[in-house]
Amino acid sequence: MSTPVNGPYRYQMGPYAPGQYESGGYQGGQYASAPGQILVSVGDIACTQTEVITPGGKASLRGTNWILTNQTMVSERIPTYAIVLAVVFALACLLGLLFLLIKERTVQGFMQVAVQGPGIYHATQIPVNDQAQVMDVEARVNYIRGLVAALG
């Protein structure tokens, strides 16, 4: 069974159309994919079992170093509806002030992914706006690191 490479988030840019490639998966100690099939992509960087593909060209995945920089900012604020409810119910009883304890978290910024190795350096920035996207990018980079470790 194969699943779309991109999952719920579409980060791909350039020649890699979202949903175009499917992951091969791991079966019985070997990756069940053709040698040139895209296994994972992060931004405009894609990886097969043995190669990394960037807009600048292809290079061997062996010996590459993957750098992930989280440049997001989390902010908290009291939503407008909580302030309105606090004012309305404060007149009725002081329990309305409990509405001011409601917080709304927002994540904004981007994740920077860089690949560095023999004859290659490429960095890409992926905009994110919630925590699930941050975790998805981290999981993709960790998967690629696993591919590099498997090559030795």
C-alpha positions in Angstrom: 0.0 0.0 0.0 1.4 3.4 -0.9 0.5 6.8 0.4 1.1 10.3 -1.1 4.5 11.7 -0.4 3.2 15.1 0.7 0.7 14.0 3.3 -1.8 16.7 4.2 0.6 19.6 3.5 1.7 20.6 0.1 5.2 22.2 0.2 6.6 21.3 -3.1 7.7 23.9 -5.6 9.3 23.7 -9.0 9.0 20.7 -11.2 7.6 18.4 -8.5 3.8 18.7 -8.6 2.0 17.8 -5.3 0.8 14.2 -5.3 2.8 13.3 -8.4 5.1 10.9 -6.6 4.3 8.2 -4.2 6.4 6.7 -1.4 7.7 3.2 -1.8 7.6 2.3 1.8 9.8 -0.2 3.8 9.2 -3.9 3.2 11.3 -6.8 4.5 14.6 -4.9 4.9 14.5 -3.2 1.6 12.8 -0.1 0.2 10.1 -1.1 -2.2 10.7 1.5 -4.8 12.4 1.9 -8.1 15.9 3.4 -7.8 14.9 6.8 -9.3 11.5 7.1 -7.6 11.0 10.1 -5.3 10.6 8.9 -1.7 10.3 12.2 0.1 10.4 15.9 -0.6 10.9 19.0 1.5 10.2 22.3 -0.2 12.0 22.2 -3.5 14.4 19.4 -2.4 13.5 15.8 -3.3 15.2 12.6 -2.4 15.3 9.1 -4.0 16.9 6.2 -2.3 20.4 7.3 -3.4 20.2 10.8 -4.8 19.1 14.3 -3.7 17.5 16.5 -6.3 17.5 20.2 -6.0 16.8 23.0 -8.5 20.5 23.2 -9.0 20.8 19.5 -10.1 21.3 16.0 -8.6 23.9 14.7 -6.2 24.6 11.6 -4.2 22.7 11.3 -1.0 25.7 9.5 0.6 27.7 11.8 2.9 25.2 14.7 2.9 24.4 16.7 6.1 20.9 17.9 6.7 20.4 21.1 8.7 16.9 22.0 10.0 16.4 25.4 11.5 13.1 26.2 13.2 12.4 29.9 12.7 8.9 30.0 13.9 7.3 32.2 16.5 4.4 31.2 18.8 2.2 34.0 20.2 -0.7 33.9 22.6 -3.5 36.3 22.8 -7.0 36.6 24.3 -9.5 36.3 21.4 -12.1 39.0 20.9 -15.1 36.8 21.7 -13.6 36.0 25.1 -13.3 39.7 25.9 -16.9 40.4 24.8 -18.2 37.4 26.9 -16.2 38.6 29.9 -17.7 42.1 29.7 -21.3 40.8 29.2 -21.1 38.2 32.0 -19.1 40.5 34.4 -22.2 42.5 34.7 -24.2 39.4 35.7 -21.6 37.9 38.0 -17.9 37.9 38.5 -17.6 34.5 36.9 -17.5 36.2 33.5 -13.9 37.1 34.2 -13.0 33.5 33.7 -13.4 34.1 30.0 -10.3 36.1 30.1 -8.3 32.9 30.8 -9.0 31.7 27.2 -5.9 31.9 25.1 -5.4 31.5 21.4 -2.0 30.3 20.1 -0.8 31.1 16.7 2.4 29.8 15.0 4.0 31.8 12.2 7.3 31.8 10.5 9.2 29.3 8.5 11.4 26.2 8.7 14.7 26.4 6.9 16.1 23.1 5.5 19.6 23.0 4.1 21.5 20.1 2.5 25.2 20.2 2.4 27.5 17.5 1.0 30.2 16.8 -1.5 29.5 19.1 -4.5 26.1 20.3 -3.2 24.7 23.0 -1.0 21.0 24.1 -1.2 18.7 25.7 1.3 15.0 26.2 1.2 12.5 27.9 3.4 9.1 26.4 4.1 6.4 28.7 5.5 4.4 27.2 8.4 1.3 28.4 10.2 0.6 25.6 12.7 2.4 23.1 14.9 1.4 20.1 12.8 3.3 21.5 9.8 6.4 22.0 12.0 6.3 18.4 13.0 5.7 17.3 9.5 8.8 19.1 8.2 10.9 17.7 11.1 9.6 14.1 10.3 10.6 14.5 6.6 14.1 15.7 7.5 14.5 12.9 10.0 13.4 10.3 7.4 16.0 11.7 4.9 18.7 11.5 7.7 17.7 7.8 8.1 18.2 7.3 4.3 21.6 8.9 4.6 22.5 6.6 7.6 21.4 3.5 5.7 23.8 4.4 2.9 26.6 4.5 5.4 
